[in-house]
Amino acid sequence: PAGRGAPRIDPKPILDGWKLLEATAIYRASGRNALYGGDGDSFSIGQVLLLPKPLLERRVLSDERIEVYDCGRRDIRSGQVDRRVLATLAFLAESGLRPSVTSLKCGHGVYTSSGNVSHHSSGNAVDIARVNGVPILGNQDDGSITEQTVKRLMNLQGTVRADQIISLLDIGGPTVAMSDHNDHIHVGFRPLFGENGKQGREAMAVLRPGQWEDLLDRLRRIDNPTVRVGKSKASIPARQRRASGAHRGE
């Protein structure tokens, strides 16, 4: 490549270097960021998980990859669905899995078949009956779409880590196998106020959905107080004595 008479150069190290750069590059030849989700917008999966609840609500409702039944869409629009549920649905969509939601809060009973209060009743759970158009019913074997979805859900950590992932599969962690979940995947989260239902109702009554953002906006407008560097006239001189009777070498 240097011209006639120049020494020959082994191109393999150069090509290997190019391959390594391409494998580790964020921006591909097409100019698309490899860390961004499949919808081609400017949000990465990590950024989607950090979106505030109002933005997640709009994102889930407008995402064609997420199918939500009519009554459930009203739950989302009215702010009754937990932010963690919305983040989970957005995460699945960005991960290449298209969930079909058949149960949120609306249309689901207050109690489970075992007599416990359902997380659906507080908007902290979601039932998924199809993924990528494939029904969960009859597709819960090894390598099935159900197993792929459950394992993908198990990758979520921190505040968006589900407390319940119920299907016919028990593969550790929060997964539970229950025979009455043969046709859907249940993803549930504990209410943020634990078992203190009274405290939870009181907290929810303080501010309605959307008012938290208004409060934060007002707080941002408050000027930071000016703190004096020197002592004021009203300051009290500190006493020059030790707090304990220990020896100075101790």
C-alpha positions in Angstrom: 0.0 0.0 0.0 3.0 2.4 0.4 3.8 2.1 -3.4 6.3 0.3 -5.6 9.4 -1.0 -3.9 8.0 -0.5 -0.3 8.1 -3.5 2.1 5.1 -5.7 2.2 2.7 -5.3 5.2 0.7 -8.0 6.7 -2.9 -6.6 6.6 -4.3 -9.1 9.2 -3.4 -7.0 12.3 -5.0 -4.0 10.7 -8.2 -5.9 9.7 -8.4 -7.4 13.2 -8.1 -4.0 14.7 -10.9 -2.7 12.5 -13.1 -5.7 13.5 -12.4 -5.0 17.2 -13.2 -1.3 16.8 -16.5 -2.2 15.0 -17.4 -4.7 17.7 -16.9 -2.1 20.5 -18.1 1.0 18.7 -21.2 2.7 20.0 -22.0 4.2 16.6 -22.3 1.7 13.7 -21.6 2.4 10.1 -25.3 3.4 9.7 -24.8 6.1 12.3 -27.2 4.4 14.7 -26.2 4.1 18.4 -26.0 0.4 19.3 -27.1 1.2 22.9 -30.4 2.7 21.8 -33.6 0.7 21.7 -35.2 -0.7 18.6 -37.6 2.1 17.9 -34.8 4.4 16.8 -35.6 7.3 19.1 -33.0 9.1 21.2 -33.5 7.0 24.4 -31.4 4.1 25.5 -33.0 1.3 27.5 -31.4 2.7 30.7 -32.8 6.1 30.0 -36.3 4.6 29.4 -36.2 2.9 32.8 -35.4 6.3 34.4 -38.2 8.3 32.8 -40.7 9.9 35.2 -44.1 8.3 35.4 -46.0 10.8 33.2 -43.6 10.3 30.3 -43.7 6.5 30.8 -47.5 6.6 30.6 -47.5 8.5 27.3 -44.7 6.3 26.0 -46.5 3.0 26.8 -49.9 4.3 25.4 -48.3 5.5 22.1 -46.0 2.5 21.6 -47.4 0.2 18.9 -45.2 -2.6 20.2 -47.2 -2.7 23.4 -50.8 -3.9 23.1 -53.1 -2.9 26.1 -56.8 -3.7 26.4 -59.1 -0.7 26.4 -60.0 -0.7 30.1 -56.3 -1.0 31.0 -55.5 2.0 28.8 -57.9 4.0 31.0 -56.0 2.8 34.1 -52.8 4.1 32.6 -54.3 7.4 31.5 -55.8 8.0 34.9 -52.5 7.4 36.7 -53.6 4.2 38.5 -50.7 2.0 37.2 -47.5 1.8 39.1 -44.4 3.4 37.5 -42.5 0.1 37.8 -45.2 -1.7 35.7 -44.9 0.9 33.0 -41.1 0.7 33.0 -41.3 -3.1 32.7 -43.5 -2.9 29.6 -41.3 -0.3 28.0 -38.2 -2.4 28.8 -39.7 -5.5 27.1 -40.6 -3.4 24.0 -37.1 -1.9 23.8 -35.6 -5.4 24.3 -37.4 -6.7 21.1 -40.3 -8.4 22.9 -43.8 -7.1 22.1 -46.1 -7.7 25.1 -49.9 -8.0 24.9 -51.4 -6.9 28.2 -54.7 -8.5 29.3 -54.9 -7.3 32.9 -53.8 -4.3 34.9 -56.1 -2.9 37.6 -59.4 -2.7 35.7 -61.3 -5.9 35.3 -59.2 -7.8 37.9 -60.6 -9.1 41.2 -59.3 -7.7 44.5 -58.3 -11.1 45.8 -56.2 -13.9 44.3 -57.4 -17.5 44.1 -55.5 -18.2 47.4 -57.4 -15.4 49.2 -54.6 -12.8 49.3 -55.0 -9.2 48.2 -53.9 -9.0 44.5 -51.2 -6.6 43.5 -53.5 -5.8 40.6 -55.9 -4.0 42.9 -53.3 -1.4 43.7 -52.0 -1.1 40.1 -48.8 -2.9 40.9 -49.1 -5.8 38.6 -49.6 -6.7 34.9 -50.7 -9.9 33.1 -49.2 -10.6 29.7 -51.0 -13.2 27.5 -49.0 -12.9 24.3 -45.5 -11.9 23.4 -44.6 -11.1 19.8 -48.0 -12.4 18.9 -47.3 -15.8 20.3 -49.8 -16.9 23.1 -48.4 -17.9 26.5 -50.9 -20.7 26.5 -49.2 -23.8 25.2 -45.8 -22.2 24.9 -44.1 -22.5 28.2 -41.5 -25.2 27.4 -37.7 -24.8 27.4 -36.7 -22.2 24.9 -40.3 -20.9 24.5 -41.3 -17.3 24.2 -42.4 -17.6 27.8 -39.0 -18.6 29.0 -37.4 -15.9 27.0 -39.6 -13.3 28.5 -39.3 -14.5 32.0 -35.5 -14.6 31.7 -35.5 -11.1 30.2 -37.6 -9.9 33.2 -35.1 -11.4 35.6 -32.4 -9.1 34.2 -34.2 -6.1 35.8 -32.6 -5.0 39.1 -33.0 -2.4 41.7 -36.4 -0.7 42.1 -37.7 -2.2 38.9 -36.9 -5.8 39.9 -40.2 -7.7 40.1 -41.3 -9.3 43.4 -43.4 -11.9 41.5 -43.0 -13.4 38.0 -45.6 -16.1 37.9 -46.2 -18.6 35.1 -45.6 -22.4 34.8 -41.9 -21.8 35.1 -39.9 -21.9 38.3 -36.3 -21.0 37.5 -35.2 -19.3 40.7 -35.3 -15.7 41.9 -38.8 -14.1 41.9 -40.3 -16.8 39.6 -43.1 -18.9 40.8 -44.9 -21.8 39.1 -48.7 -21.9 39.5 -51.0 -24.1 37.5 -53.6 -21.3 37.1 -51.1 -19.2 35.2 -50.9 -21.4 32.2 -52.2 -18.8 29.8 -50.3 -15.6 31.0 -47.2 -14.2 32.8 -48.0 -12.3 35.9 -45.5 -9.6 36.9 -46.1 -8.1 40.3 -44.5 -5.5 42.6 -45.0 -5.0 46.3 -46.8 -1.7 47.1 -44.3 0.9 48.1 -45.9 1.3 51.5 -45.6 -2.4 52.3 -48.5 -3.9 54.3 -49.5 -0.6 55.9 -52.5 0.1 53.7 -53.7 3.0 55.8 -50.4 4.8 55.4 -50.5 4.1 51.6 -54.0 5.6 51.3 -53.0 8.6 53.3 -49.9 9.2 51.2 -51.9 8.8 47.9 -54.5 11.3 49.2 -51.9 14.0 49.8 -51.2 14.6 46.2 -53.1 13.4 43.2 -51.4 12.0 40.0 -49.5 14.8 38.3 -49.3 17.0 41.3 -45.9 15.6 42.3 -44.4 17.1 39.1 -46.1 20.4 39.9 -44.6 20.3 43.4 -41.1 19.6 42.1 -41.5 22.4 39.6 -42.4 24.8 42.4 -39.5 23.7 44.5 -37.0 24.3 41.7 -38.1 27.9 41.5 -37.2 28.6 45.2 -33.9 30.4 45.4 -31.2 28.8 47.5 -30.6 30.5 50.8 -27.6 32.7 51.2 -25.3 31.3 54.0 -23.0 33.6 55.8 -19.3 32.6 55.8 -18.3 34.7 58.8 -19.9 34.7 62.3 -22.9 36.8 62.9 -23.5 39.2 65.8 -25.9 36.7 67.4 -23.4 33.8 67.4 -22.4 32.3 70.8 -18.7 31.8 71.4 -17.6 28.2 71.7 -16.2 27.1 75.1 -12.5 26.2 74.9 -12.7 23.0 76.8 -12.5 19.4 75.9 -15.7 17.3 75.7 -14.1 14.4 77.6 -11.4 13.8 80.2 -9.3 11.5 78.1 -5.6 12.0 77.9 -4.4 14.1 75.0 -2.5 11.2 73.5 -5.6 9.1 73.3 
